Amino acid sequence: MPNRNVLLLVVICFTCLAAYAAREQSAAGRRFGEVLSLIDASYLERVDHEQLLDAAVDAAMSELDEHSAYVRGDGRVELEAALDQKFGGVGLELTIDEATREPIVASPVVDSPAWRAGIWAGDRIETIDGEPTAGVLLREIVGRLRGTVGDKVVVGIARPAASWPPTLDPGAEVRDDVDRRDITLVREVIKTESVLGDRRLPDGSWDWMIEGAPGIAMVRMTTFGERTAAELAAAAAAITATGAIRGLVLDLRGNPGGLLSAAVEVCDQFLDEGVIVHTRGRPVSGSSADGASLDTRRASPGGILPGVPVMVLVDGLTASAAEIVAGCLQDSGRATIVGSRTYGKGTVQAILPLSDDRGLLKLTTSEYLRPSRVTIHRRSDDDDGHAWGVAPETGYEVAPSAEAIARLNAWRRFRDAAGPVSVGGGLPPAPRGLPREIDPVVARALSGLSDPVTAVDPDLGGEEETPRDDDHSPRPDA
């Protein structure tokens, strides 16, 4: 048969297939269009077609797993900012005063517009562009502060001033004054940190060595974003430059995950060889789940802190990419896991933009397995007897009580704050003490680095387990 005829036959076949596919799509499209037309013509009230379309997509996604979603509006902005580790804003980490329902500065971002303007941790934000903030949702406040790079925003700040001088008049009211001022900030590209140390230094950099534990370094990872691996490499270089290192505490508690690629890069830095993670996609049509091929990621030669013992801290909020790192370092024997069993999210979501740019589909496309090929994902009918998540080694189980966690969070807020802290402002007073005295999980890790066979301290064990919460996220940045 002449080549021209073969080519013509191929073209005809593809045309037929395309026509068949179009017919099937148009049938579904016609059905949905007919539904919209009937609603538009007959429903009691006028309807918004865009709202109906969004609701239809939401309904379709709800038929899938709990991690697949249609992301649009503010949700899309937050997702992209978290993964990119940057956004347009003024550089403020915020929390809410439970008494007044006003936003309080947890910390300015180092070298941000807020940092350079002299805003302190503990300052109260009373207005934004003249609008009061009391009672406004934190998400909305963050949205007001973020925006186009180069645009201005006026922030009304209240900070406790020095007390008035004492008076001899016994009837005079003794009161503390408040210094209020409006500060104009110009929005810039704000880059967020995902790799933190033990405590802030006055210049805003990190002290990587654990206070009261000579030779032991602390690296805390809050998420896995575009720059996490580079931040880890820089932290490792700074730690190495301090001299003799006896051990490293890698804190993944509360880390909700992030980019699979970032988790792989982090693991690769700790390993010279071996499997990091397996991912398994959708099985070929007609085959069982076991018929799906595995994509195996392996470590490359060379790594950070060679020979240094590593303790990885986890809890019930350690999820997804953070579980990849914990499981990889445990299976490879590179680290000891300390804390409580992780969340159990072992699926990978691809971020797929829609052609009209109205939103994104966060769609589960594969699952990952530990190097040992044990699953991490906890399915709805799995109980504690099933294999899921990453569990601490025997003797290293520590689950602090709710009281201990609240005390630790208050202590940590002050250690993480960049620059001065507004004493007497919106932040509650911080407990005093060294990390091993405040944080029972760190204490167990330090004792393990000093003597790996030491039994669990009776003062640290047997406490109430922290609840599992899929909504955990770092403090909002603006």
C-alpha positions in Angstrom: 0.0 0.0 0.0 1.4 3.4 -0.9 2.6 5.6 2.0 0.1 8.2 1.0 -2.8 5.8 1.5 -1.4 4.6 4.9 -1.2 8.3 6.0 -4.8 8.9 4.8 -6.0 5.8 6.8 -4.3 7.0 10.0 -5.8 10.5 9.6 -9.3 8.9 9.1 -8.9 6.8 12.2 -7.9 9.7 14.4 -10.7 11.8 13.0 -13.3 9.1 13.8 -11.9 8.8 17.4 -12.0 12.5 17.9 -15.6 12.7 16.5 -16.6 9.9 18.9 -15.0 11.6 21.9 -16.6 14.9 20.9 -20.0 13.2 20.6 -19.7 11.8 24.1 -18.6 15.1 25.6 -21.3 17.1 23.8 -23.9 14.6 25.1 -22.9 15.3 28.7 -22.6 19.0 27.9 -26.0 19.1 26.3 -27.5 17.5 29.4 -26.0 20.0 31.7 -26.9 22.9 29.4 -30.4 21.6 29.4 -30.5 21.6 33.2 -29.2 25.1 33.3 -31.7 26.3 30.8 -34.7 24.7 32.7 -33.5 26.3 35.9 -33.1 29.7 34.2 -36.5 29.5 32.6 -38.6 28.0 35.4 -36.9 28.5 38.8 -38.8 30.8 41.2 -35.9 33.3 41.5 -33.1 34.5 39.2 -29.9 32.5 39.5 -26.3 33.1 38.9 -24.9 30.7 36.3 -21.4 31.0 37.6 -22.5 30.0 41.1 -24.3 27.0 39.7 -21.2 25.9 37.7 -19.0 26.3 40.8 -21.5 24.3 42.8 -21.6 21.6 40.2 -17.8 21.3 40.2 -17.8 21.2 44.0 -20.3 18.4 43.9 -18.2 16.4 41.4 -15.1 16.8 43.6 -17.0 15.7 46.7 -17.5 12.3 45.1 -13.7 11.8 45.1 -11.4 11.6 48.1 -11.2 14.1 50.9 -8.0 15.7 49.6 -9.3 16.5 46.1 -10.9 19.9 45.7 -11.9 22.8 43.4 -9.8 25.7 44.6 -10.7 29.3 43.7 -10.7 32.8 45.0 -8.9 33.4 48.3 -8.3 29.7 48.6 -6.3 29.7 45.4 -4.2 32.7 46.5 -3.4 31.0 49.8 -2.5 27.7 48.2 -0.2 29.3 45.6 1.5 31.5 48.3 2.1 28.5 50.6 3.7 26.5 47.8 5.7 29.4 46.2 6.7 30.7 49.7 6.0 34.3 48.5 3.2 36.8 48.1 2.5 40.5 47.8 2.1 42.0 51.3 3.7 43.9 54.2 5.4 41.1 56.2 3.3 40.4 59.3 2.6 37.2 61.1 -0.7 37.6 62.9 -2.7 36.0 65.6 -6.0 37.0 67.3 -6.5 38.3 70.8 -9.3 36.1 72.1 -10.5 38.9 74.5 -10.8 41.8 72.1 -11.0 39.8 68.8 -8.3 42.2 67.4 -5.3 41.0 65.4 -2.0 40.9 67.2 1.4 40.9 65.6 3.1 37.5 66.3 6.2 38.7 64.5 7.2 40.9 61.6 9.0 39.1 58.8 12.7 40.0 58.8 13.6 42.8 56.3 10.0 43.3 55.3 8.2 46.7 55.1 6.7 46.0 58.6 10.1 45.1 60.0 11.8 48.3 58.5 8.9 50.5 59.8 9.5 49.4 63.4 6.4 47.3 64.0 7.0 44.9 67.0 5.7 41.6 68.0 2.8 42.2 70.4 1.6 45.4 68.6 -2.2 45.5 68.2 -3.6 46.3 64.7 -6.7 48.5 65.3 -7.3 49.7 61.8 -6.4 49.0 58.2 -6.9 51.9 55.8 -9.1 53.5 58.5 -11.4 50.5 58.8 -11.6 48.8 62.3 -10.3 45.3 62.6 -12.1 44.2 65.8 -14.3 41.2 65.2 -13.1 40.7 61.6 -12.1 37.2 60.6 -8.3 36.7 60.5 -8.6 35.5 56.9 -10.2 38.8 55.9 -7.6 40.8 57.7 -4.8 39.0 55.9 -6.6 39.7 52.6 -6.7 43.4 53.4 -3.0 43.5 54.1 -2.0 41.5 51.1 -2.2 42.9 47.6 -0.4 44.3 44.6 3.3 44.9 45.0 3.9 48.7 45.1 0.5 49.6 46.5 0.2 51.4 49.9 -1.7 50.4 53.0 -2.1 52.4 56.2 -2.0 50.3 59.4 -3.2 51.7 62.7 -1.0 50.3 65.4 -1.5 50.4 69.2 1.4 49.7 71.6 1.5 50.1 75.4 3.6 53.2 76.3 5.5 53.8 79.5 3.3 54.2 82.6 2.5 57.7 83.6 4.7 59.2 86.4 3.5 58.4 89.9 1.5 61.2 91.6 1.0 62.1 95.3 -2.7 62.7 94.7 -4.4 59.6 96.2 -7.5 60.2 94.2 -5.7 60.3 90.9 -6.3 57.5 88.5 -3.3 55.3 87.9 -3.3 54.1 84.3 -1.1 52.9 81.5 -1.1 55.0 78.3 -1.2 53.5 74.8 0.8 54.9 71.9 -1.3 54.9 68.8 0.1 55.8 65.3 -0.7 55.2 61.7 2.0 53.6 59.7 2.0 53.7 55.9 3.5 50.5 54.3 4.3 49.8 50.7 3.6 46.2 49.7 6.5 44.1 48.5 7.1 40.5 47.5 7.3 38.8 50.9 9.3 35.5 51.1 8.3 33.2 54.0 10.7 30.9 55.8 10.0 27.2 56.1 13.2 26.2 57.9 13.6 27.7 61.4 16.1 27.3 64.3 15.9 27.2 68.0 15.5 30.9 68.7 15.8 34.3 67.0 18.8 36.5 67.4 18.5 40.3 67.7 19.3 40.8 64.0 16.5 38.4 63.0 18.7 35.5 62.1 18.4 32.1 63.8 20.5 30.5 66.5 20.6 26.9 65.3 22.0 25.4 68.5 19.6 24.3 71.2 19.9 26.4 74.3 21.3 24.4 77.2 22.3 21.4 75.0 25.9 22.0 73.8 26.7 20.6 70.4 23.0 19.8 69.5 21.4 21.7 66.6 17.7 22.3 66.0 16.0 22.5 62.6 12.3 23.1 62.5 10.4 22.7 59.2 7.0 24.3 59.0 6.1 23.3 55.4 7.6 22.0 52.2 7.8 24.7 49.6 9.9 25.8 46.6 12.8 27.0 48.8 12.7 24.5 51.6 15.6 22.3 50.4 17.8 25.4 49.7 17.0 26.8 53.2 17.9 23.4 54.8 21.3 23.4 52.9 22.0 26.9 54.2 21.0 25.9 57.8 23.3 22.8 57.6 26.2 25.0 56.4 25.7 27.4 59.3 25.4 24.5 61.8 28.6 22.9 60.4 30.4 26.3 60.8 29.8 26.4 64.5 32.2 23.5 65.1 31.8 20.0 66.6 28.2 18.8 66.2 27.0 15.9 68.5 23.5 15.6 67.1 20.6 17.2 65.2 16.9 17.5 66.1 14.7 17.8 63.0 11.3 19.0 64.1 8.4 18.1 61.8 5.6 18.5 64.3 2.6 20.3 63.0 4.0 20.3 59.4 1.0 19.7 57.1 3.2 18.9 54.1 3.5 20.6 50.7 5.5 19.7 47.6 6.5 16.1 47.0 9.6 17.4 45.1 10.7 19.4 48.2 10.4 16.3 50.4 12.5 14.3 48.0 15.2 17.0 47.9 15.3 17.2 51.7 15.7 13.4 52.1 18.4 13.4 49.4 20.4 15.8 51.5 20.5 13.4 54.4 21.2 10.3 52.4 24.1 9.0 50.3 22.2 6.3 48.6 19.0 4.2 48.7 15.3 4.7 48.1 13.6 7.8 49.2 10.0 7.1 48.3 7.9 5.1 45.8 4.9 6.7 44.1 2.1 4.6 42.5 -0.3 6.0 40.0 -3.7 4.8 38.6 -3.6 1.1 37.6 -3.8 0.3 33.9 -7.4 -0.2 32.7 -8.6 -3.7 33.5 -5.8 -4.5 36.1 -5.9 -4.6 39.8 -4.4 -1.9 42.1 -1.3 -4.0 42.2 -1.0 -3.6 38.5 0.1 0.1 38.8 3.8 0.6 38.2 6.0 2.2 40.9 8.0 5.3 40.3 11.0 5.1 42.6 13.0 8.1 43.7 16.5 7.4 44.9 19.1 9.4 46.7 22.2 10.7 45.1 25.7 10.6 46.6 26.7 13.2 49.1 24.8 14.7 52.0 24.7 17.1 54.9 26.0 16.5 58.4 27.4 13.0 57.6 27.6 10.8 60.6 25.7 13.1 62.9 22.9 11.3 64.8 19.4 12.7 63.9 16.2 12.7 66.0 13.0 13.5 64.0 10.1 14.9 66.0 6.6 14.1 64.8 3.0 14.3 66.0 -0.6 13.7 64.9 -0.4 16.8 62.7 2.7 15.7 60.8 1.3 14.9 57.3 1.9 14.2 53.7 5.4 15.4 52.5 6.5 15.6 56.1 5.6 11.9 56.5 7.6 11.1 53.4 10.7 12.6 55.1 10.1 10.9 58.5 9.4 7.5 56.8 12.4 7.7 54.6 14.8 8.6 57.3 13.4 5.9 59.6 13.5 3.1 57.0 17.0 4.1 55.9 18.2 4.0 59.6 19.4 7.6 59.3 17.2 8.9 62.1 15.2 7.9 65.2 11.6 9.0 65.3 10.3 10.7 68.5 6.8 11.8 69.5 3.5 10.3 68.4 2.1 8.6 65.3 1.7 10.9 62.3 -1.5 11.9 60.5 -1.5 9.3 57.7 -1.9 11.2 54.5 -0.2 9.2 51.8 -1.7 10.5 48.6 -0.3 13.0 46.1 -2.4 15.9 44.7 -1.6 17.5 41.3 -2.4 21.2 40.9 -4.2 21.5 37.5 -5.3 25.0 36.4 -8.5 25.4 34.4 -8.4 26.9 30.9 -10.5 29.9 31.9 -8.1 30.6 34.8 -11.1 30.8 37.2 -9.7 28.2 39.6 -7.5 25.1 40.1 -8.3 21.5 40.6 -6.3 19.9 43.4 -6.7 16.3 42.2 -5.4 13.1 43.8 -3.3 11.4 41.1 -1.1 9.0 42.9 -0.2 7.6 46.3 3.3 7.2 47.9 4.8 4.3 49.8 7.7 4.3 52.2 11.1 2.8 51.0 9.9 -0.4 52.6 6.8 -0.2 50.4 4.6 0.1 53.4 1.7 2.5 52.9 1.4 5.7 54.8 -2.2 6.6 53.9 -4.9 6.0 56.5 -8.1 5.0 54.9 -11.5 5.7 56.4 -11.9 2.2 57.8 -8.4 1.8 59.2 -8.0 1.6 62.9 -4.8 1.8 65.0 -4.0 -1.8 64.3 -3.4 -1.1 60.6 -0.2 0.0 59.1 -0.4 3.8 58.3 1.6 6.9 59.1 5.0 6.9 60.8 5.2 5.7 64.4 8.0 6.6 66.8 10.5 3.9 67.9 9.8 1.9 71.0 10.8 3.9 74.0 10.5 7.2 72.2 6.7 7.7 72.3 5.8 11.0 73.8 2.4 12.6 73.5 2.2 15.9 75.5 -1.1 16.9 77.2 -3.1 19.9 75.9 -1.8 22.0 78.8 1.8 21.2 77.9 1.2 22.1 74.3 -0.4 25.5 75.2 2.5 26.3 77.4 5.0 25.3 74.7 3.1 27.5 72.1 3.2 30.5 74.4 6.9 30.0 75.0 7.7 29.4 71.3 5.9 32.6 70.2 8.4 34.8 72.1 11.4 32.8 70.9 10.3 33.0 67.3 9.5 36.7 67.3 11.8 38.9 65.2 13.0 42.1 66.8 11.6 43.7 70.0 8.5 42.4 71.7 5.8 44.8 73.0 5.7 43.9 76.7 2.2 44.2 78.1 0.7 44.2 74.6 -1.6 41.6 73.1 0.7 38.6 73.5 0.3 36.6 76.8 3.4 36.3 79.0 5.8 33.6 78.0 6.8 30.8 80.4 10.5 30.8 81.2 12.8 27.8 80.8 15.2 25.9 78.6 13.9 23.8 75.7 14.3 20.5 77.6 12.3 22.0 80.5 9.4 23.3 78.3 9.2 20.8 75.6 8.9 17.1 76.6 9.4 15.8 73.1 12.6 17.7 72.7 13.7 16.5 76.2 13.2 12.9 75.1 15.2 13.5 71.9 18.1 15.1 73.8 18.2 12.2 76.3 18.3 9.8 73.3 21.2 11.7 71.8 23.0 11.5 75.1 22.2 7.9 75.8 20.2 6.0 73.1 19.3 3.2 75.5 17.9 5.3 78.3 14.4 4.5 79.3 11.6 7.1 78.9 11.6 9.6 81.7 8.5 8.9 83.8 7.7 12.6 83.9 7.4 12.7 80.1 5.4 9.6 79.3 1.8 8.6 79.7 0.3 11.9 78.8 -2.9 12.6 76.8 -2.5 12.2 73.0 -3.0 15.3 70.8 -6.1 15.3 68.6 -5.8 14.8 64.8 -6.7 17.9 62.9 -6.5 18.2 59.2 -7.0 22.0 59.3 -3.7 22.8 61.0 -1.6 25.4 59.2 1.1 27.9 60.2 0.2 31.3 61.5 -1.2 33.5 58.6 1.2 35.9 57.0 0.2 39.2 55.5 
